Structures are given as C-alpha cells and as structure tokens.
C-alpha cells in the first residue's frame, strides 16, 4: 500500500477554507476534515482512484473509498439536497471503480446557483481509516485551482521513514483504572471513550480480566457489564497516548455529574397517592379505559437478499445516510446548547459506527438476509445482550438502540402503518412525534400518558386541539399490565391503574356530568360571550391549519386568534412553497366564512427547530434568533410567507401577527417590507398587522406599539417564562411557572392600559383556556381570548357566568401577593363563593 494519498481538485474553481463554508455542519468539521471549492466548471471529477460506495438519492453528493480505506465525500453545493435531483446528473453508480479525474456528476450551473444556497463544493475526508492529513494549505483560500491539481495529501497510518528503513516505534502507554461511574459503563461514557480515542488520534483498548475490546465498539464496551468498583486496564497507541489515557482515566474514575441518565426525575406538580402515578397536565380532561402500551412499528423490509455484495452496499449507504442525519442533528443540538440531547446523539453515532454491529449485520447478509433484515437481527441481538446484563441503565438504553434500528431500516424499506389500538384505550408511550399523535388520535383513544414530553410541546398542543386528555413527563417506565383498567385524571395530573369499582363509578359519573355540560355549552356556542356586567368578549381558536380551522368554525369560534404557521414547516426536509402555504392559509379563511383569521408568521427557535434551517450556536437559544429576529438571516423564507399571505382572499378577513417583537422598530421594518412585496404583486389593500406581546420590553412599550399596530396579542407562555426567568420546557419548574404571578399580571395590565383607545388586545397563550386565568384576563380588560377549538364552547359558557367588573375591583390588592399560587387561591375562592343578593 502506498505511504501517501494525493487528493485532487474535482473541478476548476476558487479555493475555500472549510471554516469559511457558510454551513456549520461543514465549517465546524462535523463531517470530517477537508476543504471546499467554488466551482467554475459544470462537472465534478473523482479526487483519487477508488470505489464508489455511496451516491445520494438526490444526485448531489458522491462518496468513494480509496485502496487504503479512506472515504472521501464530494458534495456539490450547499442545501442542494432540496433540489431533489433537478439540474443534476449522476455519471457513476455504487460499486463502480473509478480513476482519479473520471467524471462523477454533471450539473446545470446556472440553475443550481439560482435554486441552492451556494455552489461551494466541500471535499471531505469522511472516514480517514487511520490515515492522517499531512498537507492542507488553508492560506490558499481565494486562489484559483485547476481540476486534477493536488489539494490535499494524506499519509498512511505508519508511513515508512525511508526505503528499507525500519518504521519509528509508535508510542504506547497503559494505565490501571478503578471504575467510579455510579451507573457503570453505559452508553454515554462508552461513546465518550470512543470520542477520546478519535480526538487524540490513538488506538484505545480496554481490558477486563481476559477480555480485551476496542474503544471503537460501543456494543462490546457495554456488554462487558462493568460496574462501579471494577478494575480495568487501558492501553493506548499513538503520539498522544499519554494525553488520551489522562482523559480516559478522568472519565472512568470520576463519578458522573448531572448525568440525565442517572439523575432523579423532578417531582411533578401533582403528588401521587397510593397506587397512583403523577405527571404534568399537557391537555386537560378525564378518562377511563384499558391501558395500551404503544410501540412504533418497524419499517417493512424484505427478509432475503439475492446478491450479498449488493446488500452490503445498500447497508453501507443506509448507515451513511443515517449518520449524516445524526451528525446534522448533533451539530444543531450543540449549537442550541442542548447537552443531554447531544450526548444521546453521540451515543447513536457511536453505535452506528460500531464495527461489531456492522460485522454482525454483514454476517446475516452472508447467510442470505437482506440489508434491512440483517440490520434488524443484528440490533435485536444487541438488545438481548443489553437486557441480559441485568443493569437497569443498560436495559434502559434498549429504547435508543430500537430508535437506531428503526432509522436504518427506514432507509431500506417502506414506512409502516400506525399500529391499531383498542377503542377507548389509554395509551402509554415513552414519547410521541406530532405525526404519530395525529394518526393515533384518529383511532379515538381515551387519553395519553407519556414518560417524556413537555406541557408546551407540539404533541401537547395537538392533544389539546383534539380535547384528548394527556399527561407528560411522568418520568418513569409505566409498567402497568396491558389491558388493565385505569383512571386518567388530566386535571389533577394523576394516572391510577387498577382502581377499585367505586372509584371507577365515581369517575364515570364525573365524565358523564362533563359531557352534559359540554353539550349544553355547544348549543349556545355560536352566540356571543357576554359577561354578567355586559362586556362581550370574542372567543377565537388556536389552530395549526385548515383542518383545525374547520373544527373551530363548527365549535362556534368567533374567528382564528392564532394560526401557528410553523406547523407547515415542521416534519419535512424543506420549506413549504408559496403555493403550499397559500392553499393552507386560504383553507382557514374559507372555513371561517369572513370571520377574522390571525396568522402568526414563522416562529421557530428555542424549543422549535427545523432540520433544514440550522440556527446559530448561542449559549441560550430561548434568548437567541427567534420569531421576527429571523428576518435578518432568513429574509427569503419570510418573504415567501408574506407573498402567500397577501395572495389570500378576502384580505379584509386576514390578520398578520409578528412573534417575538421587542420594540416598535421591528414592526415598522416589517410593515415597510409588507408594503413593498404587496406593491410588487399588485396588491393595493393590505391586511391588518399586529404584534405578539411575549417579552417584558414589548409589554412595557405597549403604548408605542399600539400606536402603530392594528392589534396586540399576548402570548402568555413566553411572557411568563421571560418574566420569571424559568424555562417553560423544564418540568421541575412547572408548579412555579404561573401566569397568575403578580409580576406577569402587572405586565398584562400595563399592556392593556397602554393599548386603551388605540387597538384591541387579545390573549392566545395557554392561559386563555385556564378557567381561573381567563377570568383574571378579562377582568384586566383584554378584548379577546383564543383557545383550542374544542374549548371554545366551554370558555364562552364560563364568560357568561362571570362578573368581570366585580372581579376587577379585587385585583389591585391581589397584585400585592407573594406569588402565583397565592393569587390563584384567591381567584378560586372568589369564583366559588356563593352569590349574595
């Protein structure tokens, strides 16, 4: 084998240093070392001799493997995956051998340049296979290079010092370590051990008794079953062997700090009694039904394969594809400072690159299995090994392994249908994606209980929209028997498996009573909601699109107070087109038949992320680029949304609402942009433009905003978290994160007073559906409440029983109380007090 490998420029162009590539996945070296070229030609050529091991389905990237095992990724442009092959032509196929300079793919340069983010083409050492990058002159950035010119040089793992001369000895070091990890050597520290070997560029082995395993193999490390107090030996080979052993010893010998896998789950807001389990209320309601444990079905794959070589290539392609997705997600998690998520993704990547798992899968392929079936059986075997250790933490990692199993199989087969559930069942699951919840809700379960999740997650929002009782963040595996009866009280936050017959009967009567009250409320839902003291409050609906807008109309909503447009952008690999957006928004307008429809412009960032739109890495994402702040970096994305909105009919019914506004300057800039786009499209009449009050500065400047906005809408979820400096995604803070905290109420009062006589004020946050909070909001003077469609009749009925003026007289003294719990107690007592003549 040659001692060095020259990498040639795949195309004429301009040299670009990798760190200057405007995509953090490449610039931060997530996919590997390398460089980039801004091409001046229309064909990419092989950078060295090798075998094609992967061709992107969308024809924008090719990976080839050299004789020495080095894998090189040639990736045409940035975000070119979104072209879906348009303007691109692959000239090679997987398994084909090519020589340096042979054409790989041809592209229509003008078309790709117009439709993609950039033509800059990274050339990445995706798998160095032990080779080292010896020559890469980043000082050439900006210079012209010619196709075929050497741009990088790699040297073999043990390059000879000279012909016939002995190689220099590779440094080698050993270390004895006593394991200090309280939970033993589980997935996260095993993945970190593997990362240490890579960071220091050493071969790292761990020895326990007669067993010796490579740090590269996550499965073999975990299957050692090591626990705290076990003695192990570490051996490292490489120039940085001593430094690697220092890091490895520190990792293995010290107790874990704040490991989410071992730390206790925060006590939920509710306190469970004997035989009960507690969780956070994501969607209120009551239910009785049999418990059903939901596990997502695996993709369907062929059981047998015809050609082992073809199946091995297919497996490699699937592993590479999933690896790319995981690395992208990891980079995004690191940019957003979501350390726990990043650790999980690192462990998944380690498993994906585990030679033992791949060897097992290829062994099954050799016996006739298809690539998908081979991967399934390999991970089935690994899951059995983990379960057999008896280590609860390792057993808990089986869910992660199943997730990785599902992802790779999805690349090799067809998507499964959602499993059928028993009618009226209470579903128990670790977590659900929005699409899974939507599919399950169609089967009409009685309720949902999730081990994970958050009370303000998208799943929670969808559950509330469907009036489906739901508890989240239950924090423990729900080991109740399949099919046994249970009571779900998603008002107090409790699940009670195996209740006695008396408890079942009491709960069934409560449910029947609620149904009677709901039926009565629906009969008058289309009538105005006028309080006892004569104030008429608009009750609108929060929706995700046209389908929910139709439901809102059926429930008697006075309009749409919040259409969350971000749901159009989630769970997809590219942004929706102008036409797709216009169709969805128009469906909402059509459903309401002339009543007002408020569409919030794209609100992502913090807890809402898009895989195809990586955001900058900031220490606190909740305080980073969100809502209207996206305008500076994603102008075209938001322009497309405005173009879709001004194309709607009738525009008199449309309201456009801007999220995360902190001052009047942002509103002015957006209005000017809206006017410019409307003029370009020949639209003379503009829809109303309003802003959300979500940050304290907006509330304190409400009078200035109201002077230029057509309406204000208070987002109580974010206003509460920013006022109290409490993350609304943290279950441990749920009990304190109360909109009725005097500080939050003072800001709402300031907003209403600032807008008085200038523009109306609504509330579209979760507080609008809270029976106690909505009474206070109306007493403070808000003009509109917006809730989930199913809650519209009940909210209207509650308002008709409210004397807002009398309640307002009490509020001034309650604003002097200590906290939200104290205010909530006073409001509850006042509302429940008997009316005196």
Secondary structure, 3 states (H helix, E strand, C coil): CCCEEEEECCCCEEEEEHHHCCCHHHHCCCCCEEEEEEECCCEEECCCCEEEEEECCCCCEEEEECCCCCEEEEECCECHHHHCCCCEEECCCCCCEECCCCEEEEECHHHHHHHCCECEEEEEEEECCCCEEEECCHHHCCCEECCCCEEEEEECCCCCCCCCCCCCCCCEEEEEEECCCCCCCCHHHHHHHHHHHHHHCCEEEEEECCEEEECCCHHHHHCCCCCCCCEEEEEEECCCHHHHHHHHHHHHHCCCCCCCCCCCCCCCCCCCCCCCEECEEEECCEEEEEEEECCCCCCECCCECCCHHHHHHHHHHHHHHHHHHHHHHHHHHHHCCCHHHHHHHHHHHHHHCCHHHHHHHHHHHHCCECHHHHHHHHHHHHHHHHHHCCCHHHHHCHHHHHHHHHHHHHHHCECCCCCCCCCCCEEEECCCCHHHHHHHHCCCCCEEEECCCCCCCHHHHHHHHCCCEEEECCCCCCCCCCCCEEEEECCCCEEEECCCHHHHHHHHHHHHHHHHHHHHHHHCCCCCEECCCCCEEEEEEEECCHHHHHHHHHCCCCCEEEEEHHHHCCCCCCCCCHHHHHHHHHHHHHHHCCCCEEEECCCCECCECCCCCCCCCCCCHHHCCCHHHHHHCCHHHHHHHHHHHHCCCCHHHEEEEECCCCCHHHHHHHHHHHHHHHHHCCCCCCCEEEEEECCHHHHHCHHHHHHHCCEEEECHHHHHHHHHCCCCCCHHHCCCCCCCCHHHHHHHHHHHHHHCCCCEEEECCHHHHCHHHHHHHHHHCCCEEEEEHHHHHHHHHHHHCCCHHHHHHHHHHHCCCCCHHHHHHHHHHHHHCCCCC
